[in-house]
Amino acid sequence: MELEKQVHIVDDIRSELTSRTNTRLKVRANMGRSKIIECEGTLMQTHPALFILEVDRKRGRTARQSYQYVDVLTGMVELYDPKSGEPLFILETEEKEDGIFGVGLDGEDDEE
């Protein structure tokens, strides 16, 4: 995938999450070695390279977790609306003529 397109998609993810600051999100994160965590929390802050969620823990406690926008792009972190269960970002994979696969957000217009 072209570097410019990746930057554009990361910027789209960042702007969408910035507009959802202080809202509830459901997170499914692949932490490697078959460890997948699922939690629900409030999007507290967005930064240039990462975003911070305050997740709910047992006994009314909360913890802060940070994730990178690139992890959303690669599918390592999936974000959902907690009420509807719908994913916030649907990544589509397309095979190019040269056999290289590219990833983009569903519904985006290609500007080639």
N, CA and C of each residue as an Amber inpcrd file, in Angstrom:
protein
   336
   0.8510000  -1.1790000   0.0000000   0.0000000   0.0000000   0.0000000
   0.8920000   1.2340000   0.0000000   0.4290000   2.2290000  -0.6770000
   1.1840000   3.4640000  -0.7600000   1.2230000   4.1500000   0.5990000
   2.3630000   4.7260000   0.8950000   2.5510000   5.3900000   2.1830000
   1.5730000   6.5500000   2.3610000   1.3370000   7.3070000   1.2960000
   0.4080000   8.4440000   1.3860000  -1.0030000   7.9890000   1.7360000
  -1.4230000   6.8630000   1.1590000  -2.7630000   6.3560000   1.4400000
  -2.8690000   5.8690000   2.8840000  -1.7920000   5.2260000   3.3920000
  -1.7850000   4.7820000   4.7810000  -1.9120000   5.9650000   5.7250000
  -1.1750000   7.0350000   5.4430000  -1.2300000   8.2330000   6.2840000
  -2.6370000   8.8200000   6.2470000  -3.2460000   8.8320000   5.0720000
  -4.6050000   9.3540000   4.9220000  -5.5960000   8.5340000   5.7570000
  -5.4560000   7.2180000   5.7300000  -6.3680000   6.3530000   6.4890000
  -6.1540000   6.5430000   7.9850000  -4.9090000   6.6390000   8.4280000
  -4.6260000   6.8700000   9.8490000  -5.2030000   8.2080000  10.2840000
  -5.0930000   9.2180000   9.4370000  -5.6790000  10.5280000   9.7500000
  -7.1960000  10.4330000   9.8670000  -7.8190000   9.6410000   8.9970000
  -9.2760000   9.4430000   9.0660000  -9.6740000   8.7520000  10.3720000
  -8.8990000   7.7540000  10.7640000  -9.1720000   7.0510000  12.0260000
  -9.0300000   8.0240000  13.1850000  -7.9580000   8.8240000  13.1860000
  -7.7160000   9.7910000  14.2590000  -8.8450000  10.8150000  14.3450000
  -9.2770000  11.3490000  13.2120000 -10.3310000  12.3680000  13.2460000
 -11.6730000  11.7770000  13.6940000 -11.9560000  10.5440000  13.2830000
 -13.1990000   9.8970000  13.7310000 -13.1790000   9.6780000  15.2420000
 -12.0490000   9.2170000  15.7680000 -11.9580000   8.9880000  17.2120000
 -11.9490000  10.3060000  17.9870000 -11.3460000  11.3390000  17.4270000
 -11.3590000  12.6460000  18.0900000 -12.7900000  13.1420000  18.2340000
 -13.6140000  12.8820000  17.2250000 -15.0190000  13.3070000  17.3080000
 -15.8080000  12.4740000  18.3160000 -15.2600000  11.3370000  18.7160000
 -15.9420000  10.4630000  19.6830000 -15.3400000  10.5420000  21.0890000
 -14.5690000  11.5770000  21.3760000 -13.9810000  11.7340000  22.7050000
 -15.0880000  11.7940000  23.7580000 -14.8550000  11.1600000  24.8910000
 -15.7980000  11.0540000  26.0150000 -17.0310000  10.2180000  25.6850000
 -16.9010000   9.3060000  24.7410000 -17.9850000   8.3570000  24.4570000
 -17.5050000   6.9470000  24.7710000 -18.4510000   6.0450000  24.9610000
 -18.1410000   4.6550000  25.2930000 -17.8060000   3.8770000  24.0280000
 -16.8050000   3.0000000  24.1360000 -16.3910000   2.1360000  23.0470000
 -16.1300000   0.7360000  23.5810000 -16.2900000  -0.2300000  22.7210000
 -15.9380000  -1.6060000  23.0400000 -14.6800000  -1.9350000  22.2450000
 -13.6920000  -2.5490000  22.8950000 -12.3970000  -2.8250000  22.2730000
 -12.1360000  -4.3240000  22.2720000 -11.6280000  -4.7990000  21.1470000
 -11.1550000  -6.1760000  21.0350000  -9.7320000  -6.0770000  20.5050000
  -8.7520000  -6.4270000  21.3390000  -7.3450000  -6.2480000  20.9860000
  -6.6160000  -7.5830000  20.9850000  -5.8780000  -7.8210000  19.9260000
  -5.0430000  -9.0160000  19.8110000  -3.6820000  -8.6830000  20.4070000
  -3.3860000  -9.2960000  21.5340000  -2.1490000  -8.9900000  22.2500000
  -1.0200000  -9.9720000  21.9090000  -1.2520000 -10.8470000  20.9470000
  -0.2270000 -11.8170000  20.5580000  -0.3110000 -13.0920000  21.3670000
   0.3160000 -14.1480000  20.8460000   0.3380000 -15.4580000  21.5080000
  -1.0510000 -15.9180000  21.9200000  -1.9960000 -15.7710000  21.0280000
  -3.3800000 -16.2190000  21.2290000  -4.0740000 -15.5190000  22.3940000
  -3.5900000 -14.3600000  22.7800000  -4.2190000 -13.6150000  23.8640000
  -5.0270000 -12.4650000  23.2770000  -6.3310000 -12.5540000  23.3940000
  -7.2250000 -11.5170000  22.9030000  -8.0040000 -10.9770000  24.0920000
  -7.9620000  -9.6550000  24.2490000  -8.7050000  -9.0550000  25.3490000
  -9.8840000  -8.2700000  24.7840000 -10.9830000  -8.3290000  25.5010000
 -12.1650000  -7.5590000  25.1520000 -12.5720000  -6.7650000  26.3760000
 -12.8050000  -5.4710000  26.1800000 -13.2020000  -4.6240000  27.2900000
 -14.0290000  -3.4570000  26.7530000 -14.6440000  -2.7590000  27.6770000
 -15.4480000  -1.5970000  27.3230000 -14.9740000  -0.4310000  28.1660000
 -14.9440000   0.7460000  27.5570000 -14.4780000   1.9120000  28.2930000
 -14.8320000   3.2000000  27.5950000 -14.3140000   4.2820000  28.1400000
 -14.5800000   5.6170000  27.6280000 -13.3290000   6.1480000  26.9440000
 -13.4980000   6.6650000  25.7390000 -12.3870000   7.2810000  25.0230000
 -12.0760000   8.6120000  25.7000000 -10.9200000   8.6970000  26.3250000
 -10.5770000   9.8800000  27.1150000  -9.8180000  10.9270000  26.3090000
  -8.7950000  10.4950000  25.5790000  -7.9360000  11.4460000  24.8780000
  -7.4780000  10.8600000  23.5500000  -7.2210000  11.7550000  22.6060000
  -6.5680000  11.3620000  21.3660000  -5.2990000  12.1920000  21.2140000
  -4.2550000  11.5370000  20.7780000  -2.9610000  12.1660000  20.5710000
  -2.5390000  11.9090000  19.1280000  -1.4560000  12.5130000  18.6550000
  -1.0630000  12.3240000  17.2620000  -0.8460000  10.8720000  16.8340000
  -0.3470000  10.0270000  17.7150000  -0.0530000   8.6490000  17.3220000
  -0.8670000   7.6070000  18.0780000  -1.5570000   7.9950000  19.1420000
  -2.2940000   7.0140000  19.9330000  -3.5150000   7.6350000  20.5850000
  -4.3830000   6.7470000  21.0960000  -5.5630000   7.2070000  21.8230000
  -5.6470000   6.4480000  23.1340000  -6.3000000   7.0640000  24.1220000
  -6.3480000   6.5110000  25.4780000  -7.7900000   6.2170000  25.8600000
  -8.0000000   4.9930000  26.3320000  -9.3030000   4.5570000  26.8310000
  -9.2200000   4.3380000  28.3250000 -10.2470000   4.7370000  29.0340000
 -10.3700000   4.4140000  30.4520000 -11.3390000   3.2410000  30.5160000
 -10.7990000   2.0530000  30.8040000 -11.5960000   0.8340000  30.7490000
 -12.1050000   0.4490000  32.1400000 -13.2290000  -0.2250000  32.1370000
 -13.8530000  -0.6700000  33.3810000 -13.1890000  -1.9560000  33.8760000
 -12.9390000  -2.0090000  35.1460000 -12.3770000  -3.1900000  35.7930000
 -13.3480000  -3.6660000  36.8650000 -12.9680000  -4.7320000  37.5430000
 -13.8220000  -5.2750000  38.6090000 -13.8850000  -4.3200000  39.7960000
 -14.9530000  -4.4330000  40.5350000 -15.1660000  -3.6650000  41.7720000
 -15.1650000  -2.1540000  41.5530000 -15.6480000  -1.7160000  40.4150000
 -15.7790000  -0.2930000  40.1580000 -14.4940000   0.4420000  39.8530000
 -13.4210000  -0.2750000  39.6690000 -12.1420000   0.3670000  39.3630000
 -11.9950000   0.5750000  37.8670000 -11.1590000   1.5220000  37.5040000
 -10.8680000   1.7770000  36.1040000  -9.3640000   1.7490000  35.8770000
  -8.9870000   1.5150000  34.6360000  -7.5750000   1.5450000  34.2490000
  -7.4830000   2.2360000  32.8950000  -6.3470000   2.8380000  32.6430000
  -6.1530000   3.5090000  31.3520000  -5.3050000   2.6210000  30.4590000
  -5.7590000   2.4870000  29.2150000  -5.0080000   1.7150000  28.2240000
  -4.8390000   2.5830000  26.9900000  -3.6860000   2.4820000  26.3700000
  -3.4470000   3.2520000  25.1490000  -3.2810000   2.3010000  23.9720000
  -3.7420000   2.7440000  22.8270000  -3.6400000   1.9770000  21.5920000
  -3.1920000   2.9150000  20.4840000  -2.5470000   2.3670000  19.4810000
  -2.0900000   3.1630000  18.3480000  -3.1000000   3.0870000  17.2150000
  -3.2100000   4.1690000  16.4560000  -4.1090000   4.1910000  15.3060000
  -3.6870000   3.1490000  14.2730000  -2.3780000   2.9110000  14.1740000
  -1.8680000   1.9360000  13.2110000  -2.3900000   0.5320000  13.5540000
  -2.5810000   0.2460000  14.8420000  -3.1190000  -1.0510000  15.2400000
  -4.5620000  -1.2190000  14.7850000  -5.3040000  -0.1280000  14.7140000
  -6.6660000  -0.1760000  14.1710000  -6.5840000  -0.4370000  12.6720000
  -5.6460000   0.2120000  12.0000000  -5.4610000   0.0370000  10.5610000
  -5.1040000  -1.4040000  10.2160000  -4.2380000  -2.0230000  11.0010000
  -3.7950000  -3.3890000  10.7160000  -4.7650000  -4.4470000  11.2230000
  -5.7640000  -4.0440000  12.0020000  -6.7410000  -5.0050000  12.5000000
  -6.3610000  -5.6420000  13.8270000  -5.2540000  -5.2250000  14.4230000
  -4.8490000  -5.7750000  15.7210000  -5.7630000  -5.2640000  16.8350000
  -6.3530000  -4.0960000  16.6260000  -7.3130000  -3.5180000  17.5660000
  -8.5950000  -3.2350000  16.7920000  -9.7010000  -3.7500000  17.2970000
 -11.0040000  -3.5200000  16.6780000 -11.8630000  -2.7260000  17.6470000
 -12.5480000  -1.7100000  17.1360000 -13.3910000  -0.8510000  17.9600000
 -14.8460000  -1.0090000  17.5370000 -15.7340000  -1.1110000  18.5390000
 -17.1550000  -1.3310000  18.2820000 -17.9960000  -0.3280000  19.0640000
 -19.1870000  -0.0800000  18.5580000 -20.1860000   0.6880000  19.2920000
 -20.7500000  -0.2550000  20.3490000 -20.7050000   0.1100000  21.6330000
 -21.1460000  -0.8320000  22.6740000 -22.6520000  -1.1160000  22.6480000
 -23.4430000  -0.1920000  22.1380000 -24.8960000  -0.3980000  22.1150000
 -25.3260000  -1.2980000  20.9670000 -24.8540000  -1.0000000  19.7710000
 -25.2870000  -1.7610000  18.5980000 -24.3800000  -2.9490000  18.2900000
 -23.1300000  -2.9000000  18.7630000 -22.1850000  -3.9600000  18.4580000
 -21.5600000  -3.8290000  17.0800000 -21.9010000  -2.7650000  16.3590000
 -21.3670000  -2.5440000  15.0160000 -19.9200000  -2.0410000  15.0950000
 -19.0580000  -2.5220000  14.1930000 -17.6760000  -2.0130000  14.1870000
 -17.6340000  -0.5580000  13.7300000 -16.7300000   0.2230000  14.3220000
 -16.5650000   1.6130000  13.9190000 -15.8270000   1.7260000  12.5960000
 -14.8770000   0.8260000  12.3720000 -14.0750000   0.8390000  11.1570000
 -14.1320000  -0.5420000  10.5250000 -14.4990000  -0.5780000   9.2600000
 -14.5040000  -1.8340000   8.5190000 -13.3660000  -1.7410000   7.5180000
 -12.3880000  -2.6190000   7.6870000 -11.2370000  -2.6030000   6.8010000
 -11.5070000  -3.5310000   5.6340000 -11.2020000  -3.0600000   4.4480000
 -11.3520000  -3.8970000   3.2730000  -9.9770000  -4.1770000   2.7070000
  -9.8020000  -5.4020000   2.2390000  -8.5390000  -5.8060000   1.6540000
  -8.7570000  -5.9790000   0.1680000  -7.8620000  -5.4260000  -0.5960000
  -7.9910000  -5.5250000  -2.0440000  -6.6710000  -5.9960000  -2.6290000
  -6.7670000  -6.8300000  -3.6620000  -5.5530000  -7.2980000  -4.3140000
  -5.2860000  -6.4290000  -5.5320000  -4.1060000  -5.9060000  -5.5920000
  -3.7030000  -5.0490000  -6.7040000  -3.2600000  -5.9150000  -7.8790000
  -3.0500000  -5.2930000  -9.0120000  -2.6270000  -5.9960000 -10.2260000
  -1.2760000  -6.6840000 -10.0480000  -0.4100000  -6.0970000  -9.2190000
   0.9230000  -6.6730000  -9.0290000   0.9540000  -7.7490000  -7.9470000
  -0.2340000  -8.1460000  -7.4330000  -0.3130000  -9.2100000  -6.4370000
  -0.1400000  -8.7440000  -5.0170000   0.0430000  -7.4470000  -4.8070000
   0.2130000  -6.8990000  -3.4650000  -1.1570000  -6.5280000  -2.9130000
  -1.3900000  -6.8610000  -1.6580000  -2.6600000  -6.5530000  -1.0220000
  -2.5970000  -5.1880000  -0.3670000  -3.7080000  -4.4620000  -0.4170000
  -3.8020000  -3.1630000   0.2350000  -4.9790000  -3.1680000   1.1890000
  -4.9320000  -2.3080000   2.1910000  -6.0000000  -2.2140000   3.1770000
  -6.5290000  -0.7990000   3.1760000  -7.8430000  -0.6670000   3.2830000
  -8.4520000   0.6540000   3.3430000  -9.7100000   0.5870000   4.1730000
 -10.2630000   1.7130000   4.5090000 -11.5120000   1.7720000   5.2440000
 -12.6530000   1.5830000   4.2780000 -13.6480000   0.7910000   4.6530000
 -14.8020000   0.5420000   3.8000000 -15.5420000   1.8370000   3.5330000
 -15.9530000   2.0330000   2.3010000 -16.7180000   3.2170000   1.9480000
 -15.8730000   4.3820000   1.5050000 -14.5610000   4.2280000   1.4890000
 -13.6940000   5.3190000   1.0520000 -13.5970000   5.3020000  -0.4560000
 -13.5620000   6.4640000  -1.0590000 -13.3890000   6.5820000  -2.4980000
 -11.9100000   6.5530000  -2.8120000 -11.5430000   5.7230000  -3.8010000
 -10.1600000   5.6870000  -4.2320000  -9.8920000   6.8460000  -5.1610000
  -8.8060000   7.5550000  -4.9130000  -8.4610000   8.7090000  -5.7200000
  -7.2360000   8.3860000  -6.5600000  -7.4070000   7.4870000  -7.5250000
  -6.2640000   7.0980000  -8.3690000  -6.4580000   7.5790000  -9.7570000
